Amino acid sequence: MVLVLDDLQWAEALAIDLVLGELLESIERQKNAHLFFFIGLYRDDEISVDHPLLPKLNNLRESSNVKITNIHLSAISKDDLGDMISNELKLPKRLVVELGDVVHKRTSGHILFAVELLNSMVRDSTIYFSMNRRQFHCRID
């Protein structure tokens, strides 16, 4: 069984106690606890030192039956974003540098926001495919 909870930075103490306290402790006592996989997602830049999530995570870390792996996702670099756009639009990187700069600036390198912005640019025809030239073009204001 897999349980995925997103945006734990917004969870209140009662919800955290229920899920990370009662539920996970109950599952940990089961014979088939090794079949349970919990994924908790939160934005560490939105968690203060007194957030109720931190003590629960520390308690779980100290448990001998629970393995916690932290994966920190940082912003995508301007260069990597340019590579991604170049790859997706099948254009040389030199032709997408300006678009990459605009997208990176507007999204601060947050990959989900970058992908959503690019999708909206396609929907709004800011990025479009020219049948005559057989390549993508972009109108940047």
C-alpha positions, -999 to 999 in steps of 0.1 A, spaced: 0 0 0 12 35 -8 0 67 9 10 100 -6 3 133 12 13 165 -4 16 201 10 23 189 46 36 224 53 0 235 55 -12 207 77 -24 215 112 -10 198 143 -41 176 147 -39 162 111 -1 156 115 -7 138 148 -34 116 132 -14 107 101 22 106 113 13 96 148 -16 73 151 -18 59 115 19 52 109 24 39 144 -5 15 139 8 3 105 43 -1 120 29 -26 145 14 -48 117 32 -79 104 32 -67 69 44 -31 77 72 -36 52 46 -35 24 36 0 34 52 30 16 45 65 28 55 96 8 51 129 26 58 161 5 64 195 19 81 227 10 110 231 35 112 268 29 76 271 43 83 251 75 93 271 105 113 255 134 82 253 155 61 236 128 44 204 142 57 183 113 93 185 125 90 167 159 69 139 142 96 134 115 123 133 142 103 107 162 100 86 130 137 89 123 145 76 158 123 45 153 142 14 143 115 2 121 111 32 99 135 43 72 133 80 62 149 93 31 150 130 24 151 142 -11 156 179 -15 145 193 -48 160 227 -57 152 251 -85 162 241 -120 191 262 -133 187 285 -162 210 264 -182 191 231 -175 158 248 -183 173 260 -216 183 224 -223 149 211 -215 132 237 -237 157 231 -265 150 193 -263 112 196 -262 110 222 -290 137 203 -311 156 236 -316 192 245 -310 198 259 -276 209 292 -290 174 298 -304 157 292 -270 180 312 -247 157 342 -246 126 320 -239 145 301 -212 156 333 -195 120 346 -195 106 313 -182 133 311 -155 128 346 -144 90 343 -142 91 309 -123 123 313 -102 134 280 -116 105 260 -100 102 232 -125 64 226 -121 57 263 -126 81 263 -156 63 234 -173 29 250 -166 40 284 -180 54 267 -211 21 248 -215 1 280 -212 24 297 -237 16 269 -262 -22 271 -254 -21 309 -259 0 306 -291 29 325 -276 48 294 -286 36 280 -320 47 256 -347 53 270 -381 43 245 -408 63 264 -434 95 264 -415 88 231 -397 99 244 -363 86 261 -332 86 299 -328 80 321 -298 66 356 -294 80 371 -263 67 405 -251 
